[in-house]
Amino acid sequence: MSTRIHYLYNFKNNDPNRAFPSADDTQAGQAVHANFATSYGVLPSLRLGINGYYLKQFTDLEVDGNSINDTREQVFGIGPGLLWTISKDAFLFFNVYFETLAENRPEGERYNLRFVYHF
């Protein structure tokens, strides 16, 4: 089992994107997000498990110093994962996440495939 817990602080952006054409500055809300993973070795080179993440934004987006109501995001994703150890330096990860509890963001399925090679 493993977990990583992160605090996300966003500084003021004095060059906002086109979504805010008349704004002088924006500041995205602060959030906490966590990743977790569990796995069980089914073969010497193959591990299967359950993985997930949770994000909770606890301050609103600000535009020109004013809070914009109903902009706090939240999501919980959980699903199966696979780790294949190809060699002592090469690894292939595959995860599927089924999202729920989403607020102010899209909700769906996410598929991640990652190859890691240690040089």
Secondary structure, 3 states (H helix, E strand, C coil): CEEEEEEECCCCECCCCCCCCCCCCEECCCEEEEEEECCEEEECCEEEEEEEEEEEECCCCEECCEECCCCCCEEEEEEEEEEEECCCCEEEEEEEEEEEEEECCCCCEEEEEEEEECC
